[in-house]
């Protein structure tokens, strides 16, 4: 049974998410502040985290940052009343995988959780390793290694890199990447993919200003070459 951690300080929203996720068959843990959320994430290692931004003790942004620093790669869906694009970009930069603004439909959030769980399972079905230059992508372990040294990837970074390796030499549009990695039309903007590409390049390119593997095809998308 997949586990979901809901970190939300609004009791009614927290309870609504908990009940509906349990109906879907998930095991659900909850926390009402960031510090408790961090403790429960470390303890239970959930499959998906629903994370409110405006939390007491430790903000959702800070909690997301700490989780990624500790090597946790599960999908993180940010829940917030903030609608500014800069807030969404900040969440993505810190390692969030998805973003839902309040007020939201509980059914929509549950559908997104289901989508992330399905995507995670699909990307776990292949156990072959991919090698390019000094890098090896361990599909089963969902980690990247360079000359034997492990490089941590978030789940979306792993899925995106695997997608590129599976489609080596093929130009992938931003919309195609959104559909295949996220499973739905995320924000409908290019910035989502571009932000993740920049983060991925920092891990697989010697010089991100002169990439050798993840190439920008102007007006078309991106292409991966070994």
N, C-alpha and C positions, 0 to 999 in steps of 0.2 A: 504494500500500500504506500503510495506517495504521500509525503508529508509537506504541509504548507505552514509557513510562519507568517502570521499577520501582526505587524507592528503598527498599531493605530491607537491614538489616545481618545478618540471619540467612541464612547461605549456603544452607542447604537450602530455605528458603522462597523465597529469591530465585531459585534455580535451578529449582525446581518451577514457579514462575510463568512464568519465562522460557521453559522448554521447552513448556509447555502453550499459552502465547500464540503461540509460533512455529508450533505445530501448527495453530492457528486461522488462520494466515496473516498474522500481524502481524510487523512489524519491531520488535525489542525492544532497548532500551538499559537498562543497569543501573548502579546506584550503591549503595555500601555506607555512605555517610554523607551528611549534609545538604549540606555544602559542594560535594561532587562532584555531588550531585543537582541543585543550583542551576545549576552550570556546564553540565551536560548538558541541562537544561531550556531554558536560554537558547540553547545551541548547536543543538539538534535540534528544538525547538518541537514536542513530541509531541502526538498527538491526545488521549491520556489519560495521566494520571500515577497510579500506584499508590504511595502514600506511607505508610511506617511512621511512627508518632508518635515512638517512643523511638529516636532516631538519635544517633550520636556527632557531635560538632563543631557540628551545627545541628539542632535538633529538627524533627520533622515540622510542628508548629504554626508554628514560626518560618519554616520553608521555605515553607509555604503562604502565610503573610502576605507574604513577600517576593515570591513569584510574582505574587500579586494586585496588589501595589503597582507591579510592573513592567508591569502591563496584560495579563498572560497570562490567557486566558479558558478554556483547555481544562478538561474535567472532571477533578477531583482526587478520588480515592477513598482515604480514610484507612484504614490497616491498623493495628490496635492490640489489645493485650491488655486495655486499659482498657475497662470496661463501664459505668462510671458515666454517667448521663445528662448530667451537667455537662461531661464530656469530649466527648461528642458535640455538645453545644450549642456548646462552645468551637470545635470544628473547623468547624462551620457558620458561626459568626460570623466566622471568619478566611477563609472563602471556599471551604471544601470542599463537594463536591457529594454525596458518598456516604460511608458509614462501614461497615466490616466488622470485627467483633471476632474475635480469635483465641481458640481454634483455629477455623479456618474450612476449608471445603472449597475446594480449588483450582478445582473445577468451578463453584462459586458465584461466585467472584471473576471467572473468565473470562466467565461469563454476564452479570455486571454490566458488565464492560468492553464486551461485545457490545451490551448495551442502550444504554449511553451513546453508543457509536459510531453506532448506528442512530438514536437520538434526534437527534444532532447533524446527521446527513445529512438527516433529515426536515425539520428546521427551516431548513436551508439551501436548500430547493427553491424557495421563493418569494422573489422579488427586489423586490417592491413595498415602498415606504416608507410608514410610518404617521406622520401628523402630529396632534398634540394640543397646543393652546396654543402655547408657544414651543418645544416639543419635536418632534424628528423621529427616529423609529427607522429606521435604515438597516439593512434586513434582510440585504442582501448583505454589508455590512461588519461586521454584528453590533455596531454601536455606536449609542449614543444621543447626540443633539446638542441643546443648548439654545442658541437664538439663534446657531447656527453653531459653538458651542464643544463639543468632544467630551467626553462623560461615559463613562468606562469601565464596562462591565458584564461580570460573570462570565457564563459560558455559561448557567448556570441562571437568572440574573437576566434575561438576554436572552430565553430561552425562555419564562419566566413572563410577562414583559411582552408578548411577541408573542401568547401565548395569550390574555391579557386583551384585547388590541386586536382579535384575531380574534373575540372573543365579547363585544364591547362591549354593555353594558346587561344582560347575562345574569349571573345569580348562579351562581358556580362554587363547589362545595363543596371543602373541603380534600382529601378523598379523590379528587375528580375532578382537582384540580390535581396531586396526587401521581402519579396514574396517567398523565396526559397529559404531564407534564414529566419525571418520573423513569422512567416506563414500568413501574413495579412498586410494590408497597406497601413504602414505605421503612422507617420505624420503627414505623408504625402509630400515631403520635401527631400531635397538632395542632401541636406546637412546631416541627416541621420547616418547614411552610408559613409559620407565623407569623413565624419568624425571617427567612425570605427576604422576606416581605412588608415587614417593618420595614426591611430593608436597601434594598429597592426604593423604598420611600416616601422614604427619605433622598435619593434621586436624582431623584424626579419630583414631589415635593410641596414647596411653599414652607413649609408648617408641618405637620410630621408628626403633630402633635396634632389638627389640623383638616384631614384629607386631603380633597382635592377630586376626585381621580381614582380612587384605589383605596379603595373604601368597604367597611367591615366591615358585613356583614349578619348581625346577631346570631342565632346558632342555625342559620345557613344556610351562611355562607362569605364570599366577597368578590365585589364587582361593580366593574367599571371603567366610568367615565363620562368623557367629554371635557370 
